[in-house]
Structures are given as structure tokens and as C-alpha cells.
């Protein structure tokens, strides 16, 4: 990723089109790019093609939502009726694909890369030994691998730094870092800074934790020289000493890319502040108040807000007292200048940092829970970084065009973490030895089992702390009435409602399960972010939720399709998934859950008890299936009454037919009553 200019900060997405359900939308864009961009198409300077690409993508969103009978992507709700602006032809197509290009899944020519194609085909390189113990999904892995390779290049040289690698290194040293601090630090690093400077940024953060200085003091000390060259800072300081307030100086130092007249507005404001500081008066205070409400002044001096505290009928002395800590009234023009450059910079950070948070989270390694940033699997990552030391490069200089324009570059390759960081087999052995010491064993199989047990404990604690059963039923109530915004508020905006439904039903069955003799962290068939919240259904041909323990094998299939759509959209997939699940787990049970159930679908499911089926993923036959339907409301009642898994499954099993019978409507009603009584 190449920055636009020396004052730019990196943007992991595109602020013109803000996408919340990043993983699902990116995969759709990737698939659409593959289907749309034939070899003969040229993307560059082809606004007509770019506009048509965007329109055809929106058409595909509409088709998918009509097929499923539900709204999937709220981000594109308004875009469905957009009108082409001839002055901005093709802009939406460019901005739609920018985020995907920044991951290396497509090239700047909008051609799917080698790693992008592997991701589409579910043929990513098999997880290496380190990736296996991290317990990540394919969605997590592809972003983790690409972000480990992601370079932030200077606008005017081939200097770069690795932003995600810096994040891992920083978080390997500190816990519970305030989200605002973390994002401000990482967004403020510039290509061209040395590795030593970046190490110093990490080391010096300890002074904030030790309360030896405020974060603001630390930040100004570490980053002022990255925002403007030292020579410029000296010139500005001298300008205020000499009182050389020419228009040319303000246009040069208080710059505005859009207009010189805006720089002269800044001049008016700065001189007003200096006049007031030297000789306060009500009239000057009134002028300051009036100018402070100007949007350009707020952005340049107040980080988008009015830069002073005002009250109605405020006296001069009250104003001075209320703003005594404000650097704009310090009488020091240089401090006003620093406020100017930090305000503009912080305004950019605020605009871009949310996308940084969302993208880093989807790797599964970084958690932004409750406004605090932490490194997941720190007990694996921290010793790994110590072992590979200098191999974990965080800055460098290399040809931008060779790295990001050349489609045969390492950037676009389908690599594992081991390949990317050049980790040797010996270093992996040393890592496992280190983990063995932590767990008190040298047996590799024991280490793997202990890692799984620790991860399972983390997930169970997360569920019980973040999603108690009362909250699960509340979420299901909102899903039942399709109050999607409430569901997003209670869970996450990073996934679609169908994905969240699967996620919450997995947690619901955890509570329904009496003995909980299964790994909940392996049960989720949705990819999770670094905060253990859902991103997207994993796909790959598996069912929605699969629970296998020593007592039963259960497949749960969930849908939000209405009754009119279920026969077309769910009948075949549920039967297919049930066949494949039954081939691996004899005498299995499927439960189909929806807000409402169609009698025709339920009757056909019941009739599958006496049909022989052939496997689709693996060879073999299944002599009959057991598929039972439940509504979301019935699941809520089960949770509220504390009814447990074995009782539910036993009562369903008792009513299975021994011989073919005529299937009538409402056949399940008496069974449901028996379960709920």
C-alpha cells in the first residue's frame, strides 16, 4: 500500500464505501471480480467498465437477497437505487474494490491473485504447525497471512514498514492497551522511520503505564517529528519569534490542499488567538466563539469539534478559567501550530482507525474487547517472536512496483506463516519446547491437547461472561421479530443476521447441553474475529452446527428464510448436509430451526426416514434420515425452562416411525408439547 503524500496515514479500506460485514462482502467482491474481469478487460482509466462493474455487483446483491428472501447486507441498502453521476463515473467501482486490493487478493488491475484464487477455491496452503495451534479458520488465516506481508510504502520512496507486524510486536509487550492509544500509535508511524525508532516507540510506552507521563505527552514526544520535518518545525518557531505573519508563510505552514483561502482563514484565527492572549476582551472572545463554529476551524484546531468550552452568557473571566488548559490560549504561537498539526492528523486517524480495527480483528489474533486491545494466543506469539528475532522485520526498503505491481510477487503468493517469516523446523521445535515448559510436559501430543483445553476454557469463560443465557434469549427474541439493529447492537455489526443466528444457536445449545461434553470452540461453524465474535459462515460443505460427543451426534441447520422460500432454498441443502453428516456419524439427528416452519418442508423432512440416500462429499449410502423442525420461539422456551439436550433428543427419538406411514400436517405438534411440558 502506497501513501498518497508525506502527511497521509494508511487506510485499510476506503472511506467512500464503509463496509461492516467485511469478510462476507469481500468474498462476494472477490467472486464477482473473478466472474466479471475477463482476460480481455482493462481496468485502468476505463470508467465505463468500472461503473458497470459496480452496477453488476449491486445487481448480484439484489439477486442473492431475493433468492434467500431476506436482507443480507445492510451496507448496500441505499446503493440499490443509486443513480449514475456522470461527473464521478466509475468511482464507486474503484472504491468498492480498493479494500480487496489492499489485501493482495486482487491486483491493481483488478485481476484475482494466486492467493485470492486459492481462497475462492478453498485451496489455501494447508496450515503449518504454528497456524494449527492458533486455531484459526480459513477466513482468519488468509487475512493473517496477507497482513503479515502487507507493507505501508512511502509516497516518495521505496521505504516501507509492516503495520500489522508492528501491532503484534507492540501487543506482545503490553496487555489491555486502550484502543484509542493503540490505533493512534499505529496510524502515526511513517515509512522511513528506522526499526530502532519503532522499537523505541514500543519501549517508551512503558512510561505511560508507569504513570510517569500522560499518553498525550508520550505521543507528542514520539511523533511530532514524524508529522513535520525538524527543519519545518524550526522555521515555524522562528516565524512566531519574528512575528513574520505574511500570507505566504501561513499558506506554506498552515497548509490546506483544497484552498489557499482556507489557510488565510487559519491565519485570521491564529492572530485572533494571539491578540486575545495578550489582551483579553469580550469583543475578541465573541470573535473567537464565532470563528470556532466554522467547520474548517473545528477540523484544523479542534479535531472536528469546537476547540473551546463555551457557555451561554459567559463572562470573560469564566471563559479564561474554563479554557485555562487549552494550548490555543498559551500565548505561544508554536504551541498553536502543534495543535493545528495534531488536530488535522487526529481527525484523519479518527476517520481511518475504525477500518484498521475491523481489519486487524478479522485475523483472529487481535482483540478489541471493551475498548481494550490484546493479543490473542499471546502465550504462543510472544515466545515465537523472541525465537525468530531479526527475521521478524518491521521496516525496510524494496521496490514498490516489484512488490505490489508485479503479479508474480511474493505479495500475491499462497504462503503459510512459516514461509512468510522464514521460520525453520528447528525454531518450531524450540517453540514447542517452550510451550511444553509452560504446561510441564515434553510430549508433543500432550502439548497439543493442553493447548486445546486452554483454548476451550477461554471460550467457555467468554460465552458465560459475554453471552449469559438471559442475553441469548433476548437476542433470539429480536431475531424472531427481525429487529436487526438490536441484534447488531447486542452482538456485532461485522456479520450478517443469518451468520449471527448460527452463532447464537451454537451458544444456545451450549446452555441446553447438560454435560457439555464437546469442544465449544470447535463447534462454531462461523469464522470468528479476534474478540470471538462472528464474521461469516465457514462454508466448505459442512452443516451449520455440528455437535458430536459420546452420547449423540447432532446437526443443527438454521435459516431465516420465510415459509414461502424454505422449500426452494433449504430443502435440498438440509437433506444433503444431513446425509454427509450421517455417513460420518451413524444414528445422527438433524434439527432444523427457523422463525417459522413450512408444513410441506416439515412433511418431506419426516418422509426421509424411509428413503435411501447417497453421499455427496464421501461415497456411501444412508438408509433414512431423522430431521426434526423447531421454531426460534420454541428454542427460547427450552432455554427459559432449562430443558436439557438428552431429554429433547430422547423425546424426538421415541417418536421416530418404525415403518413407513402416511405423513400428515402438524405431525410434530404433540412431540413439541411433550418436550416443553
N, C-alpha and C positions, 0 to 999 in steps of 0.2 A: 504494500500500500504506500503510495507516494503522497506526501503532503502537498497542499496547494501553494503554500508560501511559508516563509520562516516563522510567522506568528500562528500558523494553523495548528490545530491539535487533531489527533486521529479520531475518526468516526467509524465505528464498526458496522454501521448500517447506512441509512440515508434518511435524513430528517424530513424529506419531502413526502415519503410514504413510511409512516411508522407502523410496523407490524408487531403485534404482540405474540401471536401464535407462530413464533419464528420457525421452529423446526418443521411443522406441518406445511406452512406456506412455502418455505424454502424448497422442500422436497417437491411440492407441486410446480414451483417455478422451474426447478431443475428438469423435471419430467417434460414440462411444456417446452422448455428450451431445446431439449433433445428432439422432440417431435416437430418443432416449428423450424429450427435453423438447419435447413439442408446445406449440403456442401457448397452449393452454388450461391447461397445468400451471403451478402456482405453487410455487416452491421454498421461499420464506421461511416459517419456522415450520410446515413440513409434514414432520414427522419420518417419517411413514409412507412418503411418496413418496421421501424421501432414503434410507431403509433399502432400499426396493425398487430404487432406482437402483443402489445398491451390489451388491445380490444379483444383479441382472441383468447387471452388469458382470463379476462373478466367473463367472457362467454363460457369458458370452461368451469369457472366457479359457479356460475348460474346453473349450468348443466348438472354439476355434482349435487348442488343443493336441491334441485328439482327431483333428481333421482332418489335422494335419500329422504326427501320430504321435510327437511329441516334446514334452518340456517346454520351453516358451519363456521363461516369466517366473518365475524362482525367487523373486522378491519376494512372489508371491501363493500360494506352495506351501501355507502353513499356513491361508491365508484360505479355501481351497476348502471346508473343513469347519467353518467358523465357525458359532457359534450366536448367535442374536439375543439381545442383552441389553436387556431392556425398560427398564432404567434409563438406557441410552445409545442409545436408538432414534434412528437417523438419523445418529449421529455419524460412522460410517465413510463414509457418502456425502458428508458435508461435508468431512471431512479428505482424502478421495480427490481431490476437485475443487479444493481450496484452491490448490495449486501452479499449476494451469492458470489459475485466476482471477488469480493474481498476475502472470501473463504478459500479461494482456489478451486472451487467445484466447477466453475466455468472460467474461461479466459476472457480477456478484454474484447475479443472478437465474438463473445457470446457463444463459444463452442464448448460443449461439455468436456471437461478434462478427464484424464485417466482415472483419477481418484473419484471424480464425480460420477463417471460411468459405473465404477465398481460399487459405489454407494447405491445407485439406482438398481443395479443387478443383484444386490445383496451378496456381493462377492468381494467385500473388503478383505485385505490381508488378515489372516487368522490372528487373533490376539496373541501377543507374545507373553512370556511368563510373568512379566510385570503387569501388563494390561489385564491378564486373567485375574490376578489377585486384587485388582482395583474394583472388580465387579461392575463394570460399565456396560451399557447397551451399545449397539452399533451406532445409534444416533450420537450418543456421548462420544464414542471413540473417534468418529470421523472428524468431529469438531475439535476434540483434544489434539489429535494428530496434526490437523491443519494449523491450529493456533500455535502449536509448538514450533511450526515452521514460519509463522507469519512475521514478516519484517515491516517495520514502520520506517520508510525511507525519507530522507531529507528532500525538500523541494528543489534544492540546487546542487546536490552532490550525490554520491553513492554511499554515503554514511547511513547506517540504519541501527535500530535497536529492536529487540524482541519484547513486545509489551506483555504478552501472556507469560513468557518465561520470567520476566521481572516480577510479575504478580505472584507466581509460585514461590520464587525465592524470598520475596518480602513476607509472604504469609507463612513460610516455613519457619520464620523467626518470631512472629508475633501472633497472638490469639485475640479474638474479639476486637478487631480493628473497626472503629466507627466507619460506616460505609462512606460517608461524606469525605472523611480524611483519605481513605484508600483511593477512591476514584479521583480525587483532586491531585493526589501524588502521581498516580499512574498516567493521568491525562496531561500532566505538566512536563513529563520527560520529553527531551528533544533528541532527534538523531544528531549525532556529532558529539554528544556527551560521551566521555570515556567510561569504560567499565568501572574504573576506580571511583568516578563521580557517582555512578549508580550504587555501588557498594556503600559509599559514604551516605547517600540518601537513606539507605536501609539502616545502617548503623546509627545514624544520628536521630532516627525516630524514637530511639530508646529514651532520649531526653524528654520527650513528650510524656511517655509512660511514667517516667520518674518524677513528673511534675516540676522539672527544672525550667521548663518554658512552656508557653501555650503552643497549641498547634499552629496558630497564625504566625507566631514568632519563628517557629521552626520552618514553616513554609516559606516565609519571606526570605529567611537566611539561605535556604537551599535552592530557591528557584528564581529569585529576582534576576540573576544573570542569564537565565535561560529565556526570559521574556523579552529582554532587550540587551544588546551588546554593551559591555562595560563602557566602551567609548561613548555610546549614546547617553548612558546614564550620567557620565561626567559632563557632557555637553549641556544636558538639561539642567543639572545642578548649577553650572556656570551661568546659564541663561537667566535663572532666577536671581543669582547673586548680582549679575549685571543689570537686571531688570530690562533685558533686551526682548520686549514683548512684541516683536514685529509679527505681521500676518504670516510671513514666510516661515518663521520659527514655529508658530502654532500649527501650521499646515504640515510641517515636517515632523514634529514630535507628538502632537496630539492628532495623529492621522485618522482619516476616515476614508475608506476605499470608495465610498459612493459619491462624496461631495466635499469640495474644499469649504463650502459654506457651512457645513456641519462642524468642521474644525474651528471656524471662526465663531460659531455658537459656543463651542467649548471655551474659546478664549474669553468670550464675554462672561461666562460663568466663573472661570478661574480668577479673572481680575476682580470680579464682584466679591468673591470669597476673600481675596487678599485685602480689598478695601474694607470689608466688614471686620475682618480680624484685627486690622489696625485701628479702625474707628467705628465700633458697632453703632447702628442706628435702626430705628423702626422701619424707615423707608428702605434701607438696604436689606433688612430682614424680609420685608414684603417682596422685594425683587427676587431674593433667593428662593422664597417659597414659590413664587410664580414660575421661575425657571426650573425648579426642581420637579415640577409636574410634567415637564416636557419629556416625551418618550425617549428622545435621543440622550438627554441628560441622565435620565434614570438608568439607561443601559450603560452609559460611559462612566458614571460615577457612583451608581448605587446598585450594581448587579441586577438591573431590571426593576428596582424599587426606588421610591423617593428616598434620596440619600440622607434625609434629616428626619428627626421626630418633630412633628408639628401638632399643636392643639388649637382648638377654637379660642379666639380672643387671647392669644398667647402674648405675654409681656416679653420685652427684650431680655430681661434677666432670666426668665423661665426658659426661653429658647436657648440661651447660652448654657444654662445649667443642664438642661435635658440633653444637650449635644456636646457636653464637655469632653467626651472621649472620642469625638469624631475627628479624624485626621484632616478632614476638609477645612476645619477651623483651627488648624495648628499654627497658622501664620507662616508655615513653611511651604513654599511653592513646590519644592521637590517631593514632599510627602503627598501633596495633592496629585502630582504626576504619578507617584507609585499607586495611589488609589485608583487613578484612571487606568493604568495598565492592568492592575489586578482585577478591577471591575469588569473590564472587557473580556479578560481571559476567563474569569469565573463565570461570566454569562455564557461563554462558549462551552465551558465544562458542564454547566447545568443543562445545556441543550443536548450534548452528546453523551453524557455519562450514563443515562438510563439505558442506552443501547449497549454500552460497554458492559453494564451489569447483566443485561439479558444474555448477551453472547457468551460471556465468561461462565455464566451459570449453566449453560447447556452442555458444557464439557463434563459436568458431574463432579468436578474436583473443587469448585469454589462455591461456598455457601454464603448467601446474603440474608441470613435469617434474623428477623427482628432488628434490622438496621446495623447488624454486626457482621463483619466479613471474616470467614475462617476457611482454612484449607482442609477439605475432606481427605481422609486417608493420610493424614499428616505423618502418622507413625510409619508409613511406607515411603512417602515422598521425601520427607526430611532426611532420613538416612541415605536414600538414593542420591540426593543432590550432594550430600557430603562425600559419597563414594566417587561420583564421576567428576566432581570439582570443575576443573578447567574445561571439560567437554561441554559443560552447560553454559555455552556462550550467550551473553546477553546484548552485546554490541558488535559491530563490525563494519567493514567496507567491502562492497562487492557490486558488480554491475547490476543495476536495476533491470535493464532491458533483458539481460540474460536470465535473470531470475523470474521475472513476472510477465515478460512478453513472450519469451521462448516457450512454446507449448510442450517442449520435451524437458523442461526444467524439473529439478527435484521438487519444486513447489507444487507441481501438479501430479506428482507420483503417488502411488498407492503404497505408503510406507507404514511400518509399525513404529511405536515409540522407541523400541530398541534400535531400529535403523536410523531414525531421526537424530537421536542423541549419541549414536555410535557406542552403545553400551555393550561391553564384552560379556561372554559367558562367565568369565571369572568374576566380574563385577556383580552379575546376577547372583552367583553363588555366595559372594560376600554379603549381599543384601539379605539373602535368606538366612545366612548365619546370624546376622544382626537381629532379624526378626525372631529367630529361634532363641536367642538370648533373652529377648523380651518375654517370650512365652515359656522359657525354661525347658526347651527341647531342641534336639538336633535332627529329629525325624522330619523329612520334608512333608510326608503325608499328614503328620500331626500338625505341622505349621499351617498347612492349608486348611485343615479342619478348625483350628483355633481362630484363624482369620475369619472363616465363615461364621463361627459362633460369635465373635466380637461384632461383626457386621450385623448379624441378626439382632443382637442385643441393642445396637444403636437404632435399628429400625423400629423395634418394639417400643423403645423409650420415646422415639419421635412420634409414633402413632398415638400413644397414650397421653403424651403431653400436648400435641398439636391437634389431634382429632379424637377427643373423647367421644364416647358413644352418643352423648346428647348432641354434639355438634354434627356427627354423621347423620343422625335422623333429621336434624334441621336442614342440612344440605340436600338430603333426599326429598324433603318436603318441597324445597324450592325447585329441584329438578322435576318433580311431579307436576308442578304448575307452570314449568318453563319460565321461571323468573331468572333468566340467565345472568343478569347483572349481579344479583345477590349471590349466585353460585360463584361467579368470578371473584367477588369481594371476599368470600369465605375460603376459597381455595387458591386460585391463581388465574391470571389473565393470559398465561403463556400456553394454554392448551384449549382445545375446543370443548364444548359441553359433552359430546359423546365420549371423548377421552377422559374427562373428569368423572363421568358416570362410571366408567370401568374402574377407575382408580378408587372411587369412594365405595363401590361394591366390593372391591378386594378388601378394603379396611373393614367394611361391614361384616364380611364373612370371618375375618379375624376375631371380631367380637362374638359372632354366633358360634364359632368353634369352641367347644368345651375344653378340650385338652391342648389345642393349638400345637399339634404335633406335625408341624410343617414349617418350612422357612418362609416367612412372610416376604423377605427381601427377594426371594426367587419367584414368588407368586405373581408379583406385578408383571403384567404383560404390556405395560406402558413404559416408555423411557422416562426417566426422572432427571430433574435438574440437580444442581449442587445442594439445593435446600430440600431434596427428596420430594419435590412436587412434580406433577405430571407435565410432560411435554407433548408426547404423541404416542399412538399405538405402535407397538414394535413391528407388526406385520410378520411376514415370513411364513404365513400359512397356519400359524397356531391359533388356538381359540383365544377368547378374551381373557378368561381367568382359569387357570388350571391348578387344582389342589389335589395332591397325591400324598397320602400318609399310610400308615399300617392298617387302617380300618376301612378306608374308602378312596375312590378316585372320582373326583367331581370336576366337571367342566361347566363353567358359568358363561353363558352368552348374553350380552346386554345390547339393547338397542333403544333409540329414542324415536324410531320410525313410528308413525301412526298406523292404525289398523289398515288403512287403505293401501299402505306401502309395504307392509310386512311380508305379504305373500311374494311380491316381486323381489324385495330386497333382502329378506332374511331366511326364507325357507331353505334355499339351496345351501348357503354358507353354513347355517347352523347344522344341517344334516352332514355336510362334508366334514366340518370340524369334529363333529361327534363320531363319525366313522374313524377318522385318523386317531382321535384320542382313544377310542375303544380298542383299536388294534394294538396300542401300546399298553393299555390298562383294561384288561378284561373285567366285565361286570361293572362298568362305569355308569355314572349317572350324569345327564345333562340337565341343567336348569336354565330356562330361557326367561329373562327378565326384561320387562318393558313397562312404560307408563300405562299402556292399555294393550289388551290382547285380542287378536282376531280369532274368532271361533274356527274359521276354516283352517288357519295355520295350526291352531292347537289340535284340531282333529287329525290333520295329516301327520303331525308330530307323534300323536298317540298311535297311529296306524303303523309307524315304523318299527313297532315291537315285532312285527311278523314279516319283515322284508329282509332279504339277504343283500348286503351292500359290499362293494369292492372299494379297497383303499385307493386314495389318490396320491398321497405322499409316499406310502410304502405299500408293497404288494401284500395281499391277504384279503380275506373276507370276514365280514361281521354278520352274525345271524341275529339281526334285530337290534334296535336302539331303545334306550329309555330316556325320553325327553319330556320334561315337565315344565309348565309355564307358571310364572309368578308375576304379579304386578309390583311396581315400586311401592305402592301403598301397603301391600302385604309384607314386603321386606321390612318396612318401617314398623309395622305391628309386631313382627317377630323380634325386632331389636328392643322395642319398648317392653315386651312381655318377657324378655330374657330366654326365649326358646332357643335350644341348642341344636347344633348340626346333626348329631346322631338321631335325635328324635324326629327331625324333619325328614331325613333320608330314609329312616326306617318306615315312617308312615307312607312315604311315596312308594317305597319298595313293596310294602304289603299289598298295595292296590294294583300292582302290575298284573296284567292278564296272563293266564297260563295258556290260553288258546285264543285263536282269532275270534273276535266278536264284532258286532256292528257298533261303530263309534258314533255316539250321539253328542249333540251340543251339551255344554255345561257338565261334561263328564268329570271335570276336576273339582267342581264346587264342594262336594262332600269331603274330598281329601283336604282341601284348604281349610274347611271348618274344623276338621279333626286336628290339623296341625296347629291352628290358632287357639283351640279350646284348651 
